[in-house]
Amino acid sequence: MTVMESKDFSYFFSDETNARKPSPLKTCIHLFHDPNIVFLGGGLPMSKYFPWDNLQIESPLPPFPKGIGASPSGSKEDTCHVTVKKNETTKAGETNDIPLSRSLQYGFSQGQPEFLSFVREHTDKIHKMQYADWDVLATAGNTSAWESTLRVFCNRGDTILAERFSFSASLYAAEAQGVNVFPVPLDEHGLIPEKLEEILDNWNPEAAKPKFLYTIPTGQNPTGSSLSDDRKTQIYRIAQKHDFLIIEDEPYYFLQMDAYEQDKSRRVQKNFSTTEEFVASMAKSFISIDTEGRVVRLDSFSKVLGPGTRLGWIVGSKQILDAYKMLHEMTIQNPSGFSQSIVAGTLNRWGQEGFLDWLIGLRREYNEKRDAAIDALYEYLPRSSFININPPIAGMFFTVNIDASAHPEFATTYKSDPELVEQAIYEKVVSSGVLVVPGKWFKSEGETQPPQPASSKAVSDPNNIFFRGTYAAVPLDKLRDGVRRLGDALYEVFGVAK
Amino acid sequence: MTVMESKDFSYFFSDETNARKPSPLKTCIHLFHDPNIVFLGGGLPMSKYFPWDNLQIESPLPPFPKGIGASPSGSKEDTCHVTVKKNETTKAGETNDIPLSRSLQYGFSQGQPEFLSFVREHTDKIHKMQYADWDVLATAGNTSAWESTLRVFCNRGDTILAERFSFSASLYAAEAQGVNVFPVPLDEHGLIPEKLEEILDNWNPEAAKPKFLYTIPTGQNPTGSSLSDDRKTQIYRIAQKHDFLIIEDEPYYFLQMDAYEQDKSRRVQKNFSTTEEFVASMAKSFISIDTEGRVVRLDSFSKVLGPGTRLGWIVGSKQILDAYKMLHEMTIQNPSGFSQSIVAGTLNRWGQEGFLDWLIGLRREYNEKRDAAIDALYEYLPRSSFININPPIAGMFFTVNIDASAHPEFATTYKSDPELVEQAIYEKVVSSGVLVVPGKWFKSEGETQPPQPASSKAVSDPNNIFFRGTYAAVPLDKLRDGVRRLGDALYEVFGVAK
């Protein structure tokens, strides 16, 4: 079997990307490591003036038999001791560490080799990449990687596609740059391929076509929905037909779980006897379908290791990654050297299998939290036809969908405006001591231009409002308490008897 | 004495800044820490799932009696042991650490409080801020902070002012964004205030005025020049007269040194008996002159602790910093939590005095390296009138200025084009085993629009070319060796007998 090369998609690049010149200093920085050259070329401080040495940090040890939340004792049995020296050590048997003398220096704008090689192997293990010239690039997390995506591809006035409700910071970043976000209808299973196709088939021929679709396929923020493999294949086909890129923003990818089972007696958490079984259970990604470098995947450690690492990676064709790299050289330069040394030091000690063990453990924890949240919602919320709960199969979020017209004062106090009901419920809920956030915070506002086909305008009832909650941020007892407070508030607001 | 508030400079903001909406999720993230609220609001993973605890790192201990380059032994006498726990510890006498449970979490887009308070105190100690509502904001280093500056203030087509030769990555970032960089003449003492004023007095009335001046006042990159206090005061007055902001990019500020003294017997390194003396010896900064919030100062740890910390800070008025913060919330979010925990953990143990001791030690090292470089230049370079050396009093860079027309083949092989001579010398130098970089790499190209007054076009001889070298990146023996190779190459190129 011959493996194909990616296509040339450089015609999607922004004016900024096209105008960007590589820094000439970056073209000679490799001479810093050339033994035949005395490097008087760039302002690189000598590492002897970096004040740090002997970085040590502890983590639990794979396969994490007590669960990933268990604190290690510090003993060899359950504790992974990560030690990163300032200077390169080459003793046999040692793990692939990034010495501080290198990670704290300039250079390596693609990321440190020891970090990239781990992430590259991980990516191929999970996604089984289908074209030859793919690669990975270190990022400062997905917020930054998304903003870079906009800069790499979009000019002011360009249009992109996104789920009708999406992560507000992502939408706002686009809007501030003058990029029109065209909303695509979604249901409880995510983006609706038929609606997407209809939008593009009926695209205003006077208007430029969208450059890409921005999607959060797994545990979508805010709806909690996840795209099926089948929908992904359909969407990829539409992207080929109408020639746009797909940006998959996947911070929640590894928070996939069993389908929710309301009957606790029938609830059995999936167990994986091997990591291969776990990998096989995962949803197909857009990048795994991709045969031509049409997909850019934004991956992050924020939800699986910790947001403050400000470390993630992009998977895509080398051509596209080069454009990101040139942008990075003028923005973040590279992610923090401490972050790279610590994350690579930990992951290279855990190994690929150990990291998958961690992710399996994480799946277990979130499965339990999701179950607790949905159980509590069924227990504490009014069981009324105007309140609807869709148990998620991935991610951190659940939604409580409400028919605002069921509010006793809908037509009077709230003048039949569902957003006013939403705001009133939000205020009531917060004053009841629980924070869930209103759906309107996530609504893409870029609806008017270019004109949408009428049929896609209202896929759901216009009086439908929703609140996004998360089971991620608090322990199980507080979670139940929070949902109870939410339920009490809704009983009161809608005047339903308990 | 009443302390003034800053002026409102929001009319300089870019369209993007004006269009930027705060993320509504950021408005409620503080409720995460509210004990009366069950936080189901945002996708914050619980810190029990962060795999790290017991971060430890070693640094030398103030007052660094063996010099800042000496490796600590690990003993209590000469080693500062930084330990950062996952969870908050509140034992009396402990330093102000940022626990990993917080630094690795979302939130604190201005920076972690323990980091900011150190930097705030340091800033006031050094610059003695003159207006009331100033503050500091954590950044991912000056490359990122500069790019953010462009986004905060500039629209496509705007003009800014910069030194005629400046850091190429800074210039290229502006150019890629469609921002015209108007070059201002500089000499061996930096920007020439009279030329700056002349440019603005003669500004094309049809063209929009520049929004700001971008300057590297200390150890300017690439020329190595440093602005005197007097020139800074003049430039600030011109900025007030013509109403533009001043962006001072100051990575080399603490690499100030004694004036170069060629006669080694008369060379005495300045010693400071107190840190106050050291602070008093420093050049006045633009921010220290500023009475109205007209200056934005970009400060960095890259040159004083290590580039890979990707950590710095901006000093400016709260109004302006708010615009950066809103941009950061959609880009970097915040600098790496590991970087903040380690840097704050180290600096809060060293204390303000200890950090100044470090900076005094650094000054000593760079003074010695500068002396070695300039000594070697005088020793090894052809002593000809067409080669000119300006010993720097700050920073990492020296320049070798050459009259290209002195090249024996100037009019023949090189067709009287100094850039061709520059390129030929560059290639010769690299093939001789030393890297110095040609001045043209740093030349601002935005000269044509709007028209410059004729007098500012050629402040120096058009046949003058230069090469930038650094004494930062290599130890003293290699430095001498490199300069010797450079000298040999120049002897050969110019056919001068030794």
Boltz contact constraints between the chains, C-beta under 6 A:
constraints:
  - contact:
      token1: [A, 16]
      token2: [B, 176]
      max_distance: 6.0
  - contact:
      token1: [A, 19]
      token2: [B, 176]
      max_distance: 6.0
  - contact:
      token1: [A, 20]
      token2: [B, 176]
      max_distance: 6.0
  - contact:
      token1: [A, 21]
      token2: [B, 172]
      max_distance: 6.0
  - contact:
      token1: [A, 23]
      token2: [B, 168]
      max_distance: 6.0
  - contact:
      token1: [A, 23]
      token2: [B, 169]
      max_distance: 6.0
  - contact:
      token1: [A, 24]
      token2: [B, 441]
      max_distance: 6.0
  - contact:
      token1: [A, 31]
      token2: [B, 435]
      max_distance: 6.0
  - contact:
      token1: [A, 36]
      token2: [B, 433]
      max_distance: 6.0
  - contact:
      token1: [A, 37]
      token2: [B, 433]
      max_distance: 6.0
  - contact:
      token1: [A, 37]
      token2: [B, 435]
      max_distance: 6.0
  - contact:
      token1: [A, 38]
      token2: [B, 434]
      max_distance: 6.0
  - contact:
      token1: [A, 38]
      token2: [B, 478]
      max_distance: 6.0
  - contact:
      token1: [A, 38]
      token2: [B, 481]
      max_distance: 6.0
  - contact:
      token1: [A, 38]
      token2: [B, 482]
      max_distance: 6.0
  - contact:
      token1: [A, 39]
      token2: [B, 435]
      max_distance: 6.0
  - contact:
      token1: [A, 39]
      token2: [B, 473]
      max_distance: 6.0
  - contact:
      token1: [A, 39]
      token2: [B, 474]
      max_distance: 6.0
  - contact:
      token1: [A, 40]
      token2: [B, 435]
      max_distance: 6.0
  - contact:
      token1: [A, 40]
      token2: [B, 436]
      max_distance: 6.0
  - contact:
      token1: [A, 40]
      token2: [B, 469]
      max_distance: 6.0
  - contact:
      token1: [A, 40]
      token2: [B, 470]
      max_distance: 6.0
  - contact:
      token1: [A, 40]
      token2: [B, 482]
      max_distance: 6.0
  - contact:
      token1: [A, 41]
      token2: [B, 435]
      max_distance: 6.0
  - contact:
      token1: [A, 41]
      token2: [B, 437]
      max_distance: 6.0
  - contact:
      token1: [A, 43]
      token2: [B, 396]
      max_distance: 6.0
  - contact:
      token1: [A, 43]
      token2: [B, 470]
      max_distance: 6.0
  - contact:
      token1: [A, 43]
      token2: [B, 472]
      max_distance: 6.0
  - contact:
      token1: [A, 44]
      token2: [B, 473]
      max_distance: 6.0
  - contact:
      token1: [A, 45]
      token2: [B, 303]
      max_distance: 6.0
  - contact:
      token1: [A, 45]
      token2: [B, 472]
      max_distance: 6.0
  - contact:
      token1: [A, 48]
      token2: [B, 69]
      max_distance: 6.0
  - contact:
      token1: [A, 50]
      token2: [B, 306]
      max_distance: 6.0
  - contact:
      token1: [A, 51]
      token2: [B, 59]
      max_distance: 6.0
  - contact:
      token1: [A, 52]
      token2: [B, 57]
      max_distance: 6.0
  - contact:
      token1: [A, 52]
      token2: [B, 59]
      max_distance: 6.0
  - contact:
      token1: [A, 53]
      token2: [B, 58]
      max_distance: 6.0
  - contact:
      token1: [A, 54]
      token2: [B, 58]
      max_distance: 6.0
  - contact:
      token1: [A, 55]
      token2: [B, 57]
      max_distance: 6.0
  - contact:
      token1: [A, 56]
      token2: [B, 56]
      max_distance: 6.0
  - contact:
      token1: [A, 57]
      token2: [B, 52]
      max_distance: 6.0
  - contact:
      token1: [A, 57]
      token2: [B, 55]
      max_distance: 6.0
  - contact:
      token1: [A, 58]
      token2: [B, 53]
      max_distance: 6.0
  - contact:
      token1: [A, 58]
      token2: [B, 54]
      max_distance: 6.0
  - contact:
      token1: [A, 59]
      token2: [B, 51]
      max_distance: 6.0
  - contact:
      token1: [A, 59]
      token2: [B, 52]
      max_distance: 6.0
  - contact:
      token1: [A, 69]
      token2: [B, 48]
      max_distance: 6.0
  - contact:
      token1: [A, 103]
      token2: [B, 308]
      max_distance: 6.0
  - contact:
      token1: [A, 104]
      token2: [B, 306]
      max_distance: 6.0
  - contact:
      token1: [A, 104]
      token2: [B, 308]
      max_distance: 6.0
  - contact:
      token1: [A, 105]
      token2: [B, 308]
      max_distance: 6.0
  - contact:
      token1: [A, 106]
      token2: [B, 307]
      max_distance: 6.0
  - contact:
      token1: [A, 140]
      token2: [B, 332]
      max_distance: 6.0
  - contact:
      token1: [A, 143]
      token2: [B, 333]
      max_distance: 6.0
  - contact:
      token1: [A, 144]
      token2: [B, 331]
      max_distance: 6.0
  - contact:
      token1: [A, 144]
      token2: [B, 332]
      max_distance: 6.0
  - contact:
      token1: [A, 147]
      token2: [B, 330]
      max_distance: 6.0
  - contact:
      token1: [A, 147]
      token2: [B, 331]
      max_distance: 6.0
  - contact:
      token1: [A, 168]
      token2: [B, 23]
      max_distance: 6.0
  - contact:
      token1: [A, 169]
      token2: [B, 23]
      max_distance: 6.0
  - contact:
      token1: [A, 169]
      token2: [B, 330]
      max_distance: 6.0
  - contact:
      token1: [A, 172]
      token2: [B, 21]
      max_distance: 6.0
  - contact:
      token1: [A, 173]
      token2: [B, 330]
      max_distance: 6.0
  - contact:
      token1: [A, 176]
      token2: [B, 16]
      max_distance: 6.0
  - contact:
      token1: [A, 176]
      token2: [B, 19]
      max_distance: 6.0
  - contact:
      token1: [A, 176]
      token2: [B, 20]
      max_distance: 6.0
  - contact:
      token1: [A, 303]
      token2: [B, 45]
      max_distance: 6.0
  - contact:
      token1: [A, 306]
      token2: [B, 50]
      max_distance: 6.0
  - contact:
      token1: [A, 306]
      token2: [B, 104]
      max_distance: 6.0
  - contact:
      token1: [A, 307]
      token2: [B, 106]
      max_distance: 6.0
  - contact:
      token1: [A, 308]
      token2: [B, 103]
      max_distance: 6.0
  - contact:
      token1: [A, 308]
      token2: [B, 104]
      max_distance: 6.0
  - contact:
      token1: [A, 308]
      token2: [B, 105]
      max_distance: 6.0
  - contact:
      token1: [A, 308]
      token2: [B, 337]
      max_distance: 6.0
  - contact:
      token1: [A, 310]
      token2: [B, 336]
      max_distance: 6.0
  - contact:
      token1: [A, 330]
      token2: [B, 147]
      max_distance: 6.0
  - contact:
      token1: [A, 330]
      token2: [B, 169]
      max_distance: 6.0
  - contact:
      token1: [A, 330]
      token2: [B, 173]
      max_distance: 6.0
  - contact:
      token1: [A, 331]
      token2: [B, 144]
      max_distance: 6.0
  - contact:
      token1: [A, 331]
      token2: [B, 147]
      max_distance: 6.0
  - contact:
      token1: [A, 332]
      token2: [B, 140]
      max_distance: 6.0
  - contact:
      token1: [A, 332]
      token2: [B, 144]
      max_distance: 6.0
  - contact:
      token1: [A, 333]
      token2: [B, 143]
      max_distance: 6.0
  - contact:
      token1: [A, 336]
      token2: [B, 310]
      max_distance: 6.0
  - contact:
      token1: [A, 336]
      token2: [B, 336]
      max_distance: 6.0
  - contact:
      token1: [A, 336]
      token2: [B, 339]
      max_distance: 6.0
  - contact:
      token1: [A, 337]
      token2: [B, 308]
      max_distance: 6.0
  - contact:
      token1: [A, 338]
      token2: [B, 338]
      max_distance: 6.0
  - contact:
      token1: [A, 338]
      token2: [B, 339]
      max_distance: 6.0
  - contact:
      token1: [A, 338]
      token2: [B, 342]
      max_distance: 6.0
  - contact:
      token1: [A, 339]
      token2: [B, 336]
      max_distance: 6.0
  - contact:
      token1: [A, 339]
      token2: [B, 338]
      max_distance: 6.0
  - contact:
      token1: [A, 342]
      token2: [B, 338]
      max_distance: 6.0
  - contact:
      token1: [A, 396]
      token2: [B, 43]
      max_distance: 6.0
  - contact:
      token1: [A, 433]
      token2: [B, 36]
      max_distance: 6.0
  - contact:
      token1: [A, 433]
      token2: [B, 37]
      max_distance: 6.0
  - contact:
      token1: [A, 434]
      token2: [B, 38]
      max_distance: 6.0
  - contact:
      token1: [A, 435]
      token2: [B, 31]
      max_distance: 6.0
  - contact:
      token1: [A, 435]
      token2: [B, 37]
      max_distance: 6.0
  - contact:
      token1: [A, 435]
      token2: [B, 39]
      max_distance: 6.0
  - contact:
      token1: [A, 435]
      token2: [B, 40]
      max_distance: 6.0
  - contact:
      token1: [A, 435]
      token2: [B, 41]
      max_distance: 6.0
  - contact:
      token1: [A, 436]
      token2: [B, 40]
      max_distance: 6.0
  - contact:
      token1: [A, 437]
      token2: [B, 41]
      max_distance: 6.0
  - contact:
      token1: [A, 441]
      token2: [B, 24]
      max_distance: 6.0
  - contact:
      token1: [A, 469]
      token2: [B, 40]
      max_distance: 6.0
  - contact:
      token1: [A, 470]
      token2: [B, 40]
      max_distance: 6.0
  - contact:
      token1: [A, 470]
      token2: [B, 43]
      max_distance: 6.0
  - contact:
      token1: [A, 472]
      token2: [B, 43]
      max_distance: 6.0
  - contact:
      token1: [A, 472]
      token2: [B, 45]
      max_distance: 6.0
  - contact:
      token1: [A, 473]
      token2: [B, 39]
      max_distance: 6.0
  - contact:
      token1: [A, 473]
      token2: [B, 44]
      max_distance: 6.0
  - contact:
      token1: [A, 478]
      token2: [B, 38]
      max_distance: 6.0
  - contact:
      token1: [A, 481]
      token2: [B, 38]
      max_distance: 6.0
  - contact:
      token1: [A, 482]
      token2: [B, 38]
      max_distance: 6.0
  - contact:
      token1: [A, 482]
      token2: [B, 40]
      max_distance: 6.0
